[in-house]
Amino acid sequence: MAPITLEMIRRRAEHNEGMVSNLEEVSLHQQEIERIEALGHVCRHLKILYMQNNLVSKLENLHRLKELEYANFAVNNISKIENLQRCESLVKLDLTVNFIAKASLLTVHTLEANYQLEDLYLMGNPCADFSGYRAFVVATLPGIKKLDGKAITPSERILAEQDLPRITAQLMKELREEGVDIEEAMKVSDARDLAPDEDDVAAIAEMPEDERPWCAATRVAEQRETARQREENERKKKEHHDRYFNIDGTKKVERRAGFPELPEDYDVDDVKQCNESGAEFRLDDSEDGASVVLDVKVGKYMDTSLMDVDVQTRLVRVLVKGKMLCLVLPEEVKPDAACARRSKTTGSLVVTMPKARRREKVCSKEEDYVVDGVDGVDGGAGAGGKKKKKGGNPANPGTGTKKLVREMGAVSVRGIVRDGESGSAFDMVESVRQAAPASRAEQVATYGSDDDDEPPPL
């Protein structure tokens, strides 16, 4: 058994690019299908259905196919004509080479509900062996124009209608002689046996759709359900209209021709952030922490000419189809270095804004170190130095590294490591401050005076 699944229908809808919601024709022949299912839920706009050469034994679950015009169920196991009453657009029905017995001719009258039916094929079924088969079908279905591929002439129809009582009596006699239960043979699903009163309509509305009998009450119940759905759609549409339009039809939020001017001395605290289009966006740091990145989800196929971007030091504004997105940035950026690109996969607008002050995390704890008594110089294992915590007074700016560099000509390596342009190496830059040139020392006598001839004692 091969059930009808969405994947099967999608494979068979290659001509419609795999779209099933608006599919109008599908071929499911020679798929070993035993039961008709899913078609009414998956592709309700189906007009042509090919299901020949399968194992279908019952016509069912076709009541939703209101637009079905041609159904081919040739070479299946169908034994009774039923459940086609609600296929009101049916024009051609092919039931060739099935197992529709002579007793099932009593169910042919159900096709009267298909008022557009013109072409019917029943050849190859046991019912076609009945002597009055063609006249019985022609007289029972006055709307059809062709039976088994042969056109019905006006004279043939008149003769068939005149002979119908005799043919019907002959059929009933033969069925009784064969021991056929007439009442059971005439029972069909979807029969019209309910009156259209309110109690019946309420009872029909509570039943599952695939179990509802076809009658006036069913039509009323389904029409009311359709009306309620239509009213709900209208209500949602009105809410959407009221959200964006005034009573006179003018838009509540007019499309902007450009960005509004900002005062020269504007304060970010006074800027009113907004998202007029309601677009989804994400504002976050880049992976390396060097930039602020704004990702705005726009239509994948939206033309880039409908977008504009304005970047300030603490402000970014994006214009999409005249609707503005205005956001305050968490820190200052470089507007001149910012760039905006479209994603090739999603179509999102990505604005990358390099930070004005990039902060690099050097160590896990904010501590200064001294190496061999030189504050701020990290000798490490290669320099043979020993790491020690800073012991000077941090409040005294005259002590520590700066003082040693100034007075002793030491080499400071703090902050000299930064990202290289290639991203795979580091650029080492040394800042060496030369010691001030030594000035001539003044000679000052320590003992005695200039008039003393004797040298100072040792």
ABEGO torsion letter per residue (X at the ends): XBBBBAAAAAAAAAAAGGBAAABABBBABGAGBABBBGAAAABAABABBBABGBABABBBGAAABAABABBBABGBABABBBGAAABAABABBBABGBABBAAAAAAAAAAAABAABABBBABGBAAAABAAAAAAAAAABAABABBGGBBBBAAAAAAAAAAAAAAAAAAAAAAAAAGBBAAAAABBBGBBABBBBAAAAAAAAABBAAABBBBAAAAAAAAAAAAAAAAAAAAAAAAAAAAABBAAGBBABBBBABBBBBBAABBAAABBBBBAAGBBBBBBBBAAGABBBBBBBBBAABBAAABBBBBBAABBBBBBGGBBBBBBBABBBBAAABBBBBBAAAGBBBBBBBBABBBBBABABBBBBBBGGBBGBBAEAAAGBBBBBBABBAABAABEAAAAAAAAGBBBABGABBBBAAGABBBBBBBBBBBBBBBBBBBBBABEBAABABBBBX
